[in-house]
Amino acid sequence: MALGLEGEQVAYEFLKKQGYKILQRNYRPGNTEIDIIGYDKGTIAFLEVKTGLSRRYGTPEIRVTETKKRRIYKTAQEYIKERRLSGQQFRFDVVSVLFDPGKDIPEVKLIKGAFSLKT
C-alpha cells in the first residue's frame, strides 16, 4: 500500500506541474475511490493512478481493468451530482508511475482521455 501512496504523491506533484488544478484527492463516497480529481483547461479530469516497480508484466496503466473503469465512472457520476456539475466537460485520465530500480527518478506518464464509458 505504501507504494501506491507514494505513486499518488508523485502523480499529484506531476499534475500540478502540468497545470492541473487539483480539486480533490482520494474522493471516496462509498466503497470505491477516485485517486485525484483535477481541473485541466476547462475540463474536469477524474484520474486513476497506477504504480509499479517494473515492466515485467507490462506498464502500470494496463492494470486499469474494465471493472475498475466502470467503478470510476459510477463514482464520477456521484461527484458530478453531489457538486451539481452537470453541463461541465469531463474526462477520464490515467497516470502511470513506474519506480524502476535502475533509475533515480520515477517515470511518469499521463494518458489524457484514457477511457470513456457510455451510460
C-alpha atoms as an extended CHARMM CRD file, in Angstrom:
* protein
*
       119  EXT
         1         1  MET       CA              0.0000000000        0.0000000000        0.0000000000  PROA      1               0.0000000000
         2         2  ALA       CA              2.8530000000        2.4110000000        0.7160000000  PROA      2               0.0000000000
         3         3  LEU       CA              3.9640000000        2.0970000000       -2.9140000000  PROA      3               0.0000000000
         4         4  GLY       CA              0.5330000000        3.1870000000       -4.1290000000  PROA      4               0.0000000000
         5         5  LEU       CA              0.5160000000        6.2060000000       -1.8190000000  PROA      5               0.0000000000
         6         6  GLU       CA              3.9930000000        7.1840000000       -2.9840000000  PROA      6               0.0000000000
         7         7  GLY       CA              2.8480000000        6.8640000000       -6.5950000000  PROA      7               0.0000000000
         8         8  GLU       CA             -0.1710000000        9.0670000000       -5.8960000000  PROA      8               0.0000000000
         9         9  GLN       CA              2.0670000000       11.7460000000       -4.3700000000  PROA      9               0.0000000000
        10        10  VAL       CA              4.3770000000       11.6530000000       -7.4100000000  PROA      10              0.0000000000
        11        11  ALA       CA              1.3280000000       11.8870000000       -9.7040000000  PROA      11              0.0000000000
        12        12  TYR       CA             -0.0680000000       14.8050000000       -7.6760000000  PROA      12              0.0000000000
        13        13  GLU       CA              3.1750000000       16.7880000000       -7.9960000000  PROA      13              0.0000000000
        14        14  PHE       CA              3.4490000000       15.9150000000      -11.6930000000  PROA      14              0.0000000000
        15        15  LEU       CA             -0.1100000000       17.0490000000      -12.4360000000  PROA      15              0.0000000000
        16        16  LYS       CA              0.4110000000       20.3670000000      -10.6700000000  PROA      16              0.0000000000
        17        17  LYS       CA              3.4810000000       20.9670000000      -12.8500000000  PROA      17              0.0000000000
        18        18  GLN       CA              1.3570000000       20.1350000000      -15.9200000000  PROA      18              0.0000000000
        19        19  GLY       CA             -1.0490000000       22.9120000000      -14.9670000000  PROA      19              0.0000000000
        20        20  TYR       CA             -3.8340000000       20.8700000000      -13.3920000000  PROA      20              0.0000000000
        21        21  LYS       CA             -5.7020000000       22.4930000000      -10.5270000000  PROA      21              0.0000000000
        22        22  ILE       CA             -6.2330000000       19.6870000000       -8.0150000000  PROA      22              0.0000000000
        23        23  LEU       CA             -9.8250000000       19.7330000000       -6.7950000000  PROA      23              0.0000000000
        24        24  GLN       CA             -9.7350000000       16.6560000000       -4.5820000000  PROA      24              0.0000000000
        25        25  ARG       CA             -7.6200000000       13.6650000000       -3.6740000000  PROA      25              0.0000000000
        26        26  ASN       CA             -8.9840000000       10.2750000000       -2.6910000000  PROA      26              0.0000000000
        27        27  TYR       CA            -12.6520000000       11.0070000000       -3.3020000000  PROA      27              0.0000000000
        28        28  ARG       CA            -14.4730000000        8.1210000000       -1.6530000000  PROA      28              0.0000000000
        29        29  PRO       CA            -18.2570000000        8.3880000000       -1.3710000000  PROA      29              0.0000000000
        30        30  GLY       CA            -18.6910000000        4.6740000000       -0.6940000000  PROA      30              0.0000000000
        31        31  ASN       CA            -16.5720000000        1.5820000000       -1.2200000000  PROA      31              0.0000000000
        32        32  THR       CA            -14.8010000000        2.8580000000       -4.3330000000  PROA      32              0.0000000000
        33        33  GLU       CA            -12.4110000000        5.7390000000       -4.8750000000  PROA      33              0.0000000000
        34        34  ILE       CA            -11.1250000000        8.2040000000       -7.4250000000  PROA      34              0.0000000000
        35        35  ASP       CA             -7.4620000000        8.9100000000       -6.7090000000  PROA      35              0.0000000000
        36        36  ILE       CA             -7.3410000000       12.5020000000       -7.9450000000  PROA      36              0.0000000000
        37        37  ILE       CA             -9.8950000000       14.9060000000       -9.3800000000  PROA      37              0.0000000000
        38        38  GLY       CA             -8.3920000000       17.8190000000      -11.2510000000  PROA      38              0.0000000000
        39        39  TYR       CA             -9.2870000000       20.7170000000      -13.4900000000  PROA      39              0.0000000000
        40        40  ASP       CA             -7.3810000000       20.9540000000      -16.7650000000  PROA      40              0.0000000000
        41        41  LYS       CA             -8.0520000000       23.7790000000      -19.2280000000  PROA      41              0.0000000000
        42        42  GLY       CA            -11.8250000000       23.8220000000      -18.8620000000  PROA      42              0.0000000000
        43        43  THR       CA            -12.2720000000       20.1020000000      -18.2550000000  PROA      43              0.0000000000
        44        44  ILE       CA            -12.7430000000       18.1860000000      -15.0250000000  PROA      44              0.0000000000
        45        45  ALA       CA            -10.4750000000       15.1440000000      -15.0980000000  PROA      45              0.0000000000
        46        46  PHE       CA            -11.0430000000       12.0500000000      -12.9980000000  PROA      46              0.0000000000
        47        47  LEU       CA             -7.6260000000       10.4700000000      -12.6020000000  PROA      47              0.0000000000
        48        48  GLU       CA             -6.6720000000        6.9080000000      -11.7610000000  PROA      48              0.0000000000
        49        49  VAL       CA             -3.0770000000        6.4680000000      -10.6100000000  PROA      49              0.0000000000
        50        50  LYS       CA             -1.3410000000        3.1440000000      -11.2030000000  PROA      50              0.0000000000
        51        51  THR       CA              2.0890000000        2.4740000000       -9.7410000000  PROA      51              0.0000000000
        52        52  GLY       CA              4.5900000000       -0.2700000000      -10.4750000000  PROA      52              0.0000000000
        53        53  LEU       CA              8.1570000000       -1.3740000000       -9.8170000000  PROA      53              0.0000000000
        54        54  SER       CA              8.9830000000       -2.9330000000      -13.1760000000  PROA      54              0.0000000000
        55        55  ARG       CA              7.7170000000       -3.5580000000      -16.6990000000  PROA      55              0.0000000000
        56        56  ARG       CA              7.9330000000       -7.3010000000      -16.2450000000  PROA      56              0.0000000000
        57        57  TYR       CA              4.1740000000       -7.6960000000      -16.5580000000  PROA      57              0.0000000000
        58        58  GLY       CA              3.5920000000       -4.5520000000      -18.5900000000  PROA      58              0.0000000000
        59        59  THR       CA              3.3240000000       -0.9120000000      -17.6890000000  PROA      59              0.0000000000
        60        60  PRO       CA              1.2000000000        0.1090000000      -14.6830000000  PROA      60              0.0000000000
        61        61  GLU       CA             -1.5940000000        1.6620000000      -16.7510000000  PROA      61              0.0000000000
        62        62  ILE       CA             -2.5920000000       -1.6750000000      -18.2900000000  PROA      62              0.0000000000
        63        63  ARG       CA             -3.9160000000       -2.6720000000      -14.8610000000  PROA      63              0.0000000000
        64        64  VAL       CA             -6.9160000000       -0.3520000000      -15.2400000000  PROA      64              0.0000000000
        65        65  THR       CA             -9.4760000000       -3.0740000000      -15.8500000000  PROA      65              0.0000000000
        66        66  GLU       CA            -12.9360000000       -2.7090000000      -17.3850000000  PROA      66              0.0000000000
        67        67  THR       CA            -14.4110000000       -3.3100000000      -13.9180000000  PROA      67              0.0000000000
        68        68  LYS       CA            -12.2520000000       -0.5330000000      -12.4640000000  PROA      68              0.0000000000
        69        69  LYS       CA            -13.2860000000        1.8150000000      -15.2870000000  PROA      69              0.0000000000
        70        70  ARG       CA            -16.9730000000        1.1820000000      -14.5460000000  PROA      70              0.0000000000
        71        71  ARG       CA            -16.4070000000        1.8540000000      -10.8300000000  PROA      71              0.0000000000
        72        72  ILE       CA            -14.5530000000        5.0980000000      -11.5490000000  PROA      72              0.0000000000
        73        73  TYR       CA            -17.3160000000        6.1650000000      -13.9480000000  PROA      73              0.0000000000
        74        74  LYS       CA            -20.0320000000        5.4680000000      -11.3670000000  PROA      74              0.0000000000
        75        75  THR       CA            -18.0850000000        7.3180000000       -8.6630000000  PROA      75              0.0000000000
        76        76  ALA       CA            -17.5150000000       10.2410000000      -11.0350000000  PROA      76              0.0000000000
        77        77  GLN       CA            -21.2780000000       10.4250000000      -11.6170000000  PROA      77              0.0000000000
        78        78  GLU       CA            -21.7710000000       10.6940000000       -7.8480000000  PROA      78              0.0000000000
        79        79  TYR       CA            -19.2130000000       13.5050000000       -7.6630000000  PROA      79              0.0000000000
        80        80  ILE       CA            -20.8910000000       15.3700000000      -10.5430000000  PROA      80              0.0000000000
        81        81  LYS       CA            -24.3390000000       15.0100000000       -8.9670000000  PROA      81              0.0000000000
        82        82  GLU       CA            -23.1260000000       15.8930000000       -5.4590000000  PROA      82              0.0000000000
        83        83  ARG       CA            -21.4210000000       19.0700000000       -6.7030000000  PROA      83              0.0000000000
        84        84  ARG       CA            -24.1200000000       19.9400000000       -9.2800000000  PROA      84              0.0000000000
        85        85  LEU       CA            -21.6320000000       19.9840000000      -12.1390000000  PROA      85              0.0000000000
        86        86  SER       CA            -23.7770000000       18.7200000000      -14.9940000000  PROA      86              0.0000000000
        87        87  GLY       CA            -23.0410000000       20.6480000000      -18.1640000000  PROA      87              0.0000000000
        88        88  GLN       CA            -19.2970000000       20.6730000000      -17.4460000000  PROA      88              0.0000000000
        89        89  GLN       CA            -16.8070000000       18.8330000000      -19.6550000000  PROA      89              0.0000000000
        90        90  PHE       CA            -15.3730000000       15.6720000000      -18.1020000000  PROA      90              0.0000000000
        91        91  ARG       CA            -12.5700000000       13.2920000000      -18.9570000000  PROA      91              0.0000000000
        92        92  PHE       CA            -11.0290000000       10.1200000000      -17.5300000000  PROA      92              0.0000000000
        93        93  ASP       CA             -7.2300000000       10.1770000000      -17.3400000000  PROA      93              0.0000000000
        94        94  VAL       CA             -4.6950000000        7.6550000000      -16.1070000000  PROA      94              0.0000000000
        95        95  VAL       CA             -1.3300000000        8.4540000000      -14.5680000000  PROA      95              0.0000000000
        96        96  SER       CA              1.2440000000        5.6690000000      -14.7060000000  PROA      96              0.0000000000
        97        97  VAL       CA              4.1140000000        5.8800000000      -12.1980000000  PROA      97              0.0000000000
        98        98  LEU       CA              6.9920000000        3.4450000000      -12.6370000000  PROA      98              0.0000000000
        99        99  PHE       CA              9.6460000000        3.2270000000       -9.9330000000  PROA      99              0.0000000000
       100       100  ASP       CA             12.3270000000        1.4670000000      -11.9620000000  PROA      100             0.0000000000
       101       101  PRO       CA             15.0980000000        0.2760000000       -9.5920000000  PROA      101             0.0000000000
       102       102  GLY       CA             17.6960000000        1.2250000000      -12.2100000000  PROA      102             0.0000000000
       103       103  LYS       CA             16.6370000000        4.8820000000      -12.3140000000  PROA      103             0.0000000000
       104       104  ASP       CA             16.8910000000        7.6990000000       -9.7990000000  PROA      104             0.0000000000
       105       105  ILE       CA             13.5140000000        9.2490000000      -10.5280000000  PROA      105             0.0000000000
       106       106  PRO       CA             10.1930000000        7.5950000000      -11.3160000000  PROA      106             0.0000000000
       107       107  GLU       CA              8.9000000000        7.5350000000      -14.8710000000  PROA      107             0.0000000000
       108       108  VAL       CA              5.5290000000        9.2760000000      -15.0500000000  PROA      108             0.0000000000
       109       109  LYS       CA              3.1480000000        9.0180000000      -17.9850000000  PROA      109             0.0000000000
       110       110  LEU       CA             -0.1300000000       10.9230000000      -18.2840000000  PROA      110             0.0000000000
       111       111  ILE       CA             -2.7650000000        9.4510000000      -20.5630000000  PROA      111             0.0000000000
       112       112  LYS       CA             -5.4730000000       12.0460000000      -21.1650000000  PROA      112             0.0000000000
       113       113  GLY       CA             -8.8310000000       10.5920000000      -22.1690000000  PROA      113             0.0000000000
       114       114  ALA       CA             -7.5650000000        7.1020000000      -21.3380000000  PROA      114             0.0000000000
       115       115  PHE       CA            -11.0760000000        5.7190000000      -21.4020000000  PROA      115             0.0000000000
       116       116  SER       CA            -14.7160000000        6.6560000000      -21.6780000000  PROA      116             0.0000000000
       117       117  LEU       CA            -17.9000000000        4.8140000000      -20.9200000000  PROA      117             0.0000000000
       118       118  LYS       CA            -21.3450000000        5.2770000000      -22.3240000000  PROA      118             0.0000000000
       119       119  THR       CA            -24.2460000000        5.4660000000      -19.9010000000  PROA      119             0.0000000000
